[in-house]
């Protein structure tokens, strides 16, 4: 722990945060506290840092721990070679980034047999040393002494060439060399692409890159990923081009002395080193750097989209008729109760080729009446708009709302082990329809059952580092789940898994305990769950809700550790807990500062009072419905200049995709999102936001729709 805390000053400086706050976060993380718990219930210790700042501290801590581990390994390796000096050890210990550390280690790193290794085996290192010092005269005469046919050195030229191979390696392994060339690539590199195989079916997608070049440092992340994908698929050839003359000039200044006698030999070795050893290595490093940078941007975009999707407004507990539309195979219909339980399923065939419209209409009306349906959810996939029209033309005995639901990922859920376990006696079509209905009722509770990568709101998600992507998306889901809170007695195993302090095994234990003993009556009952210890209870309790619990605080976000504070507040107010909760007038009369204790600072007191005012409040927005233009169903119905309402389905670094009800999302490029310049599409739109768009261009053959959100004068 002490070793980790030593990083506090550096992390505080890097992130521009208070020293004590950083130290406390590192300590809490080390003790097993989760990011949501620290952000919500340890504000006094962190200065009210949010999850983003806490996560940044965690990432920097992990990076520095890895750096220290690598330093130790490198020091041991060099020491085992008996080449570790005090000066070198000091340089290694002072290094603060992994790349500089590896540069220092490079000369001592075990390597395969190289041209320089072979030259050393021939005894040419003394000659290389003399040439590198650039002081000797009569170098040919000196080189002649190294001629040895037994060692395959048959001439002065071969002796000098071998010595230059050694010099080339010295140049390549010099940290200053790598720094010079690396910086030059960052400042001057051009990425150039040409077509490699135009005939491939996928080639058309990359047509704009068949002869393309731009500054690597200025290339946007999505273009970097597109170019690398095109190269991986064999359609594009990529090449990095930097100012090589500048490299030679800088390296000559670094290694060649004025009026040196062997300068020409050293210069030849430098050029050889640059071409054969340095450039290939640095180019690989640079490609990896920009790929990682593009990955991070793409992952951040995906995480933000996922967050917006998970926190989409829920319909809430309503009785829903959910429809998974289809033509030939019909529309699968399921009736769900207010808790999302399946009550009935059926299939209707209102569309061609069967066109059993009357029978379908009667079935829908019967199901609506029999199951007291309040809302109808319709998947937005194939036959979605046609099914929406069919439903809206039915005259029901009461007002019913019909809502189009984005069904991305529903098929993934319906074929999953989770769905098979929940509905072992139903086929995938029934499961898919259930998922559509539940997604309307509570997007968060349903979407956690699906691998986040399958939800369809990413950007080049299959091209980025999959481990980093999975970690980021899991953290995003956990953040959303804990921000909303979870109803303990109805939550699925998948939802409980993301609750602070739980995880998969404890979630299974909670479900098992609930099945065996019935609903939890209090948060204290959690301590009876096998393997759920005090630390796990501390981390999870505040995020779990028990509706109708004997203690009303068990249905709020007030942590059990603060119940005594609330009881004190109730006593001061001369009210029972039940009458205090939600009593704005009584709560406003309290002075938060007077309630501060040694264990509960002003931040905690303010959070408690806010929660008591609106207990268990859902941070998500209120649900709203939206209808597409009923005259627009297919691409062929669109015309340039049309103005339509749409809903944002995906956001990328280069713009946003908008569903306008024609089974093909249109793209609003970032340049068409506002009348003023913007850097980030999230400045303008959010996932599931209703927007007004104008059709700019259509490419029906390629199924491409170009849209604009700019207002016309």
SEZA-54789 format. One record per residue (C-alpha): x, y, z. Coordinates in pm, whole numbers, plus 50000, padded with zeros to 5 digits. Each point is the difference from the previous one (the first is absolute). Example, Ala and Ser with C-alpha at 12.3 -4.5 7.8 and 13.67 -1.06 7.14 Angstrom:
BEGIN
> c1/c2/c3
> 51230/49550/50780
> 50137/50344/49934
END
This chain:
BEGIN
> c1/c2/c3
> 50000/50000/50000
> 50282/50241/50089
> 50158/49937/49659
> 49675/50093/49828
> 49945/50314/50209
> 50339/50130/49885
> 49836/50074/49663
> 49768/50256/50160
> 50203/50318/49923
> 50057/49906/49635
> 49636/49902/49940
> 49874/50314/50174
> 50229/50208/49780
> 49905/49818/49678
> 49626/50027/50064
> 50012/50342/50174
> 49820/49862/50305
> 50041/50053/50373
> 50278/49791/50150
> 49791/49869/50294
> 49704/49912/49778
> 50222/49792/49771
> 50163/49828/50297
> 49661/49909/50146
> 49871/49866/49668
> 50307/49780/49960
> 49952/49875/50358
> 49629/49927/49949
> 50062/49817/49674
> 50274/49796/50166
> 49753/49905/50277
> 49757/49863/49740
> 49756/50288/49963
> 49837/50040/49659
> 49996/50319/49796
> 49620/50051/50033
> 50019/49950/50377
> 50290/50244/50042
> 49830/50264/49784
> 49664/49968/50179
> 50084/49927/50364
> 50352/50127/50066
> 49977/50361/49880
> 50167/50145/50310
> 50309/49791/49934
> 50021/50084/49630
> 49885/50361/49990
> 49691/49883/49807
> 50196/49861/49706
> 49776/49846/49736
> 50036/49654/49845
> 50201/50132/49704
> 50267/50151/50228
> 50011/49692/50224
> 50036/49773/49699
> 50285/50220/49871
> 50177/49960/50334
> 49949/49624/49982
> 50140/49982/49646
> 50305/50209/50085
> 50064/49792/50311
> 49986/49679/49799
> 50232/50150/49737
> 50255/50109/50259
> 49983/49662/50176
> 50072/49832/49666
> 50285/50246/49938
> 50157/49921/50339
> 49967/49628/49936
> 50171/50040/49662
> 50279/50212/50153
> 50070/49726/50253
> 50012/49737/49727
> 50234/50210/49783
> 50235/50079/50289
> 50024/49631/50085
> 50066/49911/49636
> 50281/50255/49955
> 50150/49912/50339
> 50009/49632/49901
> 50211/50104/49699
> 50232/50188/50240
> 49947/50320/49801
> 49794/50203/50249
> 50172/50322/50105
> 49882/50249/50260
> 49942/50257/49726
> 49787/49760/49791
> 49802/49886/50305
> 49927/50364/50087
> 49877/50070/49645
> 49774/49695/50009
> 49857/50091/50341
> 49934/50360/49886
> 49813/49896/49685
> 49627/50080/50010
> 49873/49844/49678
> 50018/49649/49859
> 50140/50099/49660
> 50303/50180/50143
> 50057/49706/50232
> 50007/49756/49708
> 50237/50233/49811
> 50245/49984/50291
> 49973/49622/50015
> 50038/49942/49626
> 50385/49965/49993
> 49980/49735/50274
> 49695/49817/49876
> 50068/49639/49892
> 49975/49993/49623
> 50019/49760/49711
> 50325/49961/49804
> 50048/50320/49801
> 50255/50132/49751
> 50161/50186/50290
> 50012/49680/50208
> 50176/49818/49715
> 50249/50290/49966
> 50075/49984/50373
> 50056/49624/49973
> 50259/50078/49733
> 50180/50231/50244
> 49914/50329/49826
> 49869/50194/50300
> 50341/50165/50075
> 50008/50128/49642
> 49645/50132/50034
> 50099/50178/50323
> 50293/50175/49830
> 49786/50108/49704
> 49726/50128/50232
> 50248/50211/50199
> 50092/50172/49669
> 50356/50078/50113
> 50224/49747/49821
> 50177/50051/49667
> 50104/49729/49758
> 49680/49807/50060
> 50060/49769/49701
> 50328/49891/50146
> 49833/49936/50334
> 49718/49808/49833
> 50252/49781/49816
> 50109/49856/50333
> 49657/49843/50040
> 50016/49804/49674
> 49957/49634/50094
> 49881/49749/49739
> 49919/49749/50276
> 49745/50249/50130
> 49879/50080/49647
> 50165/50344/49998
> 50179/50001/49669
> 50054/50371/49936
> 50019/50345/50151
> 49655/50070/49858
> 49851/49699/50182
> 50165/50107/50327
> 49867/50354/49968
> 49651/49874/49902
> 49987/49778/50309
> 50110/50288/50223
> 49730/50219/49845
> 49739/49733/50080
> 50099/50032/50365
> 49987/50381/49981
> 49657/49981/49834
> 49871/49798/50295
> 50154/50245/50249
> 49824/50286/49821
> 49669/49812/49993
> 50015/49915/50369
> 50082/50352/50115
> 49696/50147/50186
> 50064/50343/49844
> 49989/49849/49651
> 49661/49846/50059
> 49871/50320/50157
> 50108/50207/49697
> 49847/49766/49743
> 49685/49942/50207
> 49935/50374/50038
> 50064/50052/49629
> 49736/49741/49912
> 49748/50159/50233
> 50060/50341/49841
> 50048/49918/49632
> 49866/49651/49923
> 49755/49961/49713
> 49780/49692/49978
> 49949/49896/49639
> 49765/49733/49870
> 49963/49847/49653
> 49775/49724/49875
> 50143/49648/50032
> 49711/49790/49870
> 49716/50192/49839
> 49802/49696/49891
> 49894/49888/50348
> 49632/50033/50085
> 50084/50222/50300
> 50227/50228/49795
> 49728/50250/49916
> 49975/50099/50367
> 50362/50121/49987
> 49983/50172/49663
> 50084/50344/50142
> 50326/49856/50138
> 50125/49850/49671
> 50235/50299/49967
> 50000/50184/50330
> 50252/50186/50214
> 49984/50229/50301
> 50196/50101/50308
> 50001/49706/50240
> 49987/50225/50305
> 49689/50179/49868
> 49815/49694/49868
> 49676/49944/50197
> 49967/49677/50195
> 49726/49851/49784
> 50212/50047/49686
> 50303/49835/50162
> 49786/49699/50089
> 49846/49989/49651
> 50344/50004/49836
> 50136/49729/50227
> 49691/49787/49940
> 50039/50041/49623
> 50362/49890/50031
> 49904/49700/50215
> 49742/49893/49742
> 50262/50019/49725
> 49824/50278/49811
> 50238/50285/50088
> 50377/50038/50026
> 50115/50248/50261
> 50331/50182/50023
> 50137/50253/50248
> 50222/50273/49860
> 50204/50236/50220
> 50268/50264/49937
> 50294/49760/49980
> 50249/50272/49903
> 49923/50173/50328
> 50067/49674/50185
> 50339/49962/49832
> 50088/50363/50074
> 49908/49968/50371
> 50181/49667/50043
> 50312/50129/49827
> 49999/50294/50243
> 49963/49754/50288
> 50273/49753/49905
> 50248/50167/49758
> 50272/50230/50124
> 50119/50297/49797
> 50309/49924/49785
> 49993/49640/50117
> 50229/49760/49813
> 49747/49716/49977
> 49685/50212/49970
> 49918/49859/49655
> 50002/49645/50135
> 49778/50097/50294
> 49757/50182/49768
> 49963/49689/49782
> 49932/49798/50316
> 49738/50256/50113
> 49815/49978/49666
> 50010/49622/50015
> 49876/50004/50360
> 49717/50234/49912
> 49880/49796/49703
> 50057/49648/50132
> 49953/50025/50376
> 49843/50324/50120
> 49726/50083/49748
> 49837/49652/49994
> 49998/49994/50381
> 49873/50357/50044
> 49737/49958/49727
> 49862/49694/50179
> 50000/50196/50324
> 49832/50303/49835
> 49733/49783/49836
> 49928/49838/50336
> 49988/50341/50169
> 49745/50146/49758
> 49801/49677/49993
> 49980/50004/50380
> 49907/50369/49994
> 49724/49931/49745
> 49884/49701/50205
> 49968/50217/50310
> 49793/50257/49811
> 49774/49734/49847
> 49957/49825/50335
> 49914/50333/50165
> 49736/50065/49731
> 49855/49651/50047
> 49994/50037/50380
> 49823/50336/49981
> 49742/49863/49755
> 49944/49696/50220
> 49952/50222/50304
> 49739/50206/49820
> 49821/49687/49879
> 50000/49835/50344
> 49870/50315/50164
> 49722/50045/49742
> 49667/50096/50159
> 49807/49692/50119
> 49631/49954/49940
> 49971/49848/50347
> 49768/49732/50135
> 49728/49979/49737
> 49824/49706/49838
> 50153/49966/49655
> 49914/49821/49677
> 50331/49952/49819
> 50028/49915/49631
> 50303/49868/49813
> 49896/50080/49639
> 50052/49781/49694
> 49852/49936/49655
> 50017/49635/49892
> 50041/49854/50351
> 49743/50235/50152
> 50015/50231/50299
> 50068/49841/50339
> 49780/50157/50268
> 50047/49971/50378
> 49798/50138/50291
> 50206/50111/50301
> 49875/50098/50344
> 50118/50318/50175
> 50308/49816/50133
> 50098/49873/49654
> 49884/49640/50056
> 49880/49812/49693
> 49626/49929/50015
> 49919/49894/49644
> 50154/49968/49654
> 49852/49971/49652
> 50080/50063/49633
> 49812/50219/49755
> 50038/50033/49621
> 49870/50346/49904
> 50250/50048/49713
> 50064/49827/49666
> 50024/49723/49900
> 49725/49882/50239
> 49829/50341/50049
> 49769/49865/50273
> 49914/50353/50108
> 49656/49938/50154
> 50113/49701/50204
> 50309/50192/50119
> 49790/50302/50095
> 49761/49790/50207
> 50285/49820/50179
> 50162/50331/50095
> 49672/50142/50135
> 49932/49682/50198
> 50350/50004/50152
> 49974/50370/50090
> 49671/49942/50181
> 50089/49667/50164
> 50331/50121/50141
> 49899/50360/50072
> 50278/50128/49772
> 50105/50363/50048
> 50276/50038/49738
> 50098/49821/49679
> 50373/49962/49921
> 50103/49934/49639
> 50351/49899/49893
> 50153/50230/49739
> 50147/49724/49782
> 49858/49837/49687
> 49627/50078/49958
> 50017/50239/50296
> 49844/50302/49829
> 49734/49786/49832
> 49911/49845/50336
> 49988/50345/50159
> 49752/50115/49732
> 49793/49685/50053
> 49982/50059/50378
> 49922/50372/49969
> 49706/49925/49769
> 49832/49776/50261
> 49717/50163/50195
> 50041/49891/50359
> 49747/50049/50279
> 50249/50224/50185
> 50293/50226/49927
> 50317/49801/49936
> 50349/50121/49925
> 50198/49818/49731
> 50380/50041/50024
> 50273/49900/49756
> 50285/49832/50192
> 50360/49967/49880
> 50049/49624/49994
> 50379/49995/49946
> 50138/49709/50196
> 49660/49838/50064
> 50093/49706/49775
> 50328/49963/50192
> 49808/49979/50327
> 49738/49760/49863
> 50270/49748/49898
> 50203/50041/50321
> 50037/49762/50292
> 49835/50264/50222
> 49685/49998/49784
> 49995/49619/49977
> 50024/49975/50378
> 49719/50253/50048
> 49773/49858/49728
> 50103/49636/49947
> 49666/49904/49840
> 49976/50284/49747
> 50179/50058/49671
> 50220/50294/49911
> 49716/50197/49840
> 49806/50010/50327
> 50312/50094/50194
> 50076/50278/49751
> 49652/50148/50036
> 50025/49987/50380
> 50333/50185/49981
> 49844/50273/49785
> 49719/50052/50251
> 50227/50001/50301
> 50242/50235/49829
> 49719/50254/49981
> 49909/49953/50367
> 50356/50025/50132
> 50284/50027/49744
> 50272/49966/50265
> 49863/49682/50160
> 49961/49831/49662
> 50314/50117/49822
> 50231/49873/50277
> 49908/49649/49885
> 50172/50062/49667
> 50372/50025/49933
> 50045/50379/49965
> 50196/49945/49677
> 49683/49855/49841
> 49780/50302/50065
> 50115/50176/49685
> 50102/50349/50114
> 50373/49973/49935
> 50253/50129/49751
> 50242/49744/49850
> 49938/49792/50312
> 50147/49683/49849
> 50325/50177/49910
> 50088/50140/50342
> 50179/49822/50283
> 49733/49758/50121
> 50128/49978/50358
> 49999/50379/50041
> 49657/50021/49836
> 49851/49735/50228
> 50144/50165/50309
> 49872/50344/49903
> 49651/49875/49913
> 49975/49796/50320
> 50096/50307/50203
> 49739/50203/49812
> 49725/49746/50069
> 50097/49984/50369
> 49997/50379/50023
> 49650/50018/49849
> 49859/49717/50212
> 50125/50155/50323
> 49891/50350/49900
> 49641/49878/49957
> 49993/49748/50285
> 49862/49646/49995
> 49680/49854/50143
> 50137/49708/50202
> 49691/49778/49991
> 49939/50014/49624
> 50347/50052/49851
> 50141/49740/49764
> 50331/49830/50064
> 50154/50199/49714
> 49889/50332/50152
> 50123/49907/50348
> 50339/49901/49857
> 50075/50366/49924
> 49906/50130/50345
> 50296/50141/50195
> 50178/49730/50201
> 49807/49701/49862
> 50108/49837/49675
> 49881/49676/49842
> 50036/49758/50294
> 49836/50220/50263
> 49721/50087/49755
> 49930/49627/49959
> 50005/49958/50378
> 49748/50283/50045
> 49765/49849/49741
> 50034/49656/50161
> 49929/50141/50348
> 49701/50195/49865
> 49858/49690/49832
> 50039/49792/50315
> 49891/50254/50263
> 49768/50235/49814
> 50039/50378/49955
> 50253/50192/50208
> 49824/50192/50276
> 50293/50228/50083
> 50351/50087/49890
> 50126/49829/50316
> 49874/49671/49853
> 50278/50027/49742
> 50245/49900/50273
> 49830/49659/50010
> 50098/49929/49637
> 50284/49744/49991
> 50345/50152/49927
> 49864/50357/50009
> 50231/50148/50263
> 50019/50338/50170
> 50210/50162/49725
> 49762/49890/49725
> 49705/50120/50209
> 50164/50340/50048
> 50059/50033/49625
> 49658/49882/49873
> 49740/50094/50262
> 49951/50362/49898
> 49931/49907/49639
> 49737/49734/50076
> 49636/50095/50063
> 49727/49806/50179
> 49660/50139/49910
> 49753/49973/50288
> 50267/49920/50261
> 49916/50050/50367
> 50274/50261/50019
> 49916/50257/49727
> 50369/50087/49968
> 50056/49654/49846
> 49827/50126/49685
> 50219/50310/49978
> 50360/50076/49905
> 50089/50080/50362
> 50274/49758/50104
> 49933/49786/50312
> 50310/50152/50160
> 49808/50330/50004
> 49670/49876/50145
> 50091/50138/50344
> 50042/50345/49847
> 49651/49981/49849
> 49855/49886/50331
> 50165/50303/50162
> 49846/50224/49731
> 49658/49845/50063
> 50037/50058/50375
> 50096/50365/49943
> 49700/50041/49772
> 49774/49815/50247
> 49878/49779/49715
> 49999/49629/49932
> 50221/49875/49719
> 49696/49936/49784
> 49876/50358/50045
> 50346/50154/49963
> 50072/49840/49663
> 49868/50220/49723
> 49912/50283/50240
> 50167/50291/49822
> 49886/50263/50250
> 50143/49816/50299
> 50326/49923/49821
> 50052/50359/49885
> 49984/50121/50360
> 50312/49801/50086
> 50348/50151/50003
> 50229/49743/49829
> 50308/50135/50180
> 49848/49924/50340
> 49965/49633/49901
> 50366/49949/49911
> 50176/49737/50211
> 50347/49853/50016
> 49894/49723/49761
> 49765/50199/49776
> 50112/50326/49841
> 49793/50265/49829
> 50006/49813/49665
> 49843/49688/50152
> 49741/50204/50193
> 49896/50188/49685
> 49968/49673/49808
> 49786/49850/50276
> 49767/50301/50011
> 49966/49999/49619
> 49915/49630/50006
> 49747/50040/50282
> 49829/50271/49797
> 49960/49773/49696
> 50070/49645/50119
> 50099/49742/49739
> 49970/50253/49720
> 50092/49870/49656
> 50269/50217/49836
> 49871/49908/49655
> 49782/50242/49801
> 49625/49956/49955
> 49880/49775/49720
> 49872/50163/49679
> 49855/49844/49688
> 50083/50087/49639
> 49835/49930/49666
> 50171/49989/49660
> 49840/50155/49696
> 49731/49748/49902
> 50055/50073/49630
> 50368/49909/50013
> 50072/49626/50029
> 50268/49912/49746
> 50306/50157/49839
> 49800/50052/49683
> 49762/50230/50191
> 50278/50247/50078
> 50081/50312/49797
> 50287/50244/50034
> 49894/50303/50203
> 49741/49812/50209
> 49982/50098/50366
> 49922/49714/50239
> 50003/49905/50365
> 50245/49730/50099
> 50161/49843/50302
> 50377/49978/50062
> 50110/49634/50006
> 50379/50029/50003
> 50265/50268/50047
> 50352/49981/49858
> 50297/50234/49988
> 49897/50109/49650
> 49627/50052/50053
> 49675/49835/50103
> 49772/49739/49850
> 49629/50077/50002
> 49704/49764/49953
> 49735/50171/49785
> 49783/49689/49965
> 50122/49848/49672
> 50194/49700/50138
> 50328/50176/49920
> 50154/50261/50228
> 50119/50322/49841
> 50331/50170/50084
> 50022/50356/50126
> 50366/50085/49950
> 50155/50210/50275
> 50022/50292/49755
> 49620/49985/49955
> 49903/49977/50368
> 49989/50370/50080
> 50031/50337/49832
> 50320/50057/50200
> 50319/49796/50019
> 50002/49714/50251
> 50275/49755/50099
> 49787/49728/50160
> 49655/49877/49886
> 49908/49952/50368
> 49995/50380/50025
> 49682/49992/49792
> 49821/49665/50029
> 49942/49704/50230
> 49899/49640/49934
> 49619/49967/49968
> 49963/50377/49955
> 49727/50116/49765
> 50141/50226/49728
> 49880/50182/49692
> 50205/49918/49689
> 50008/50093/49634
> 50084/49753/49722
> 50314/50126/49823
> 50078/49708/49769
> 49885/49647/49919
> 50189/49702/49863
> 49730/49735/49975
> 50228/49742/49835
> 50244/50013/50293
> 49722/50067/50255
> 50158/50323/50118
> 49811/50301/50133
> 50177/50329/50067
> 49819/50228/50244
> 50045/50346/50145
> 49891/50154/50329
> 50099/50352/49899
> 49722/50254/50010
> 49922/50169/49671
> 49983/50378/49975
END
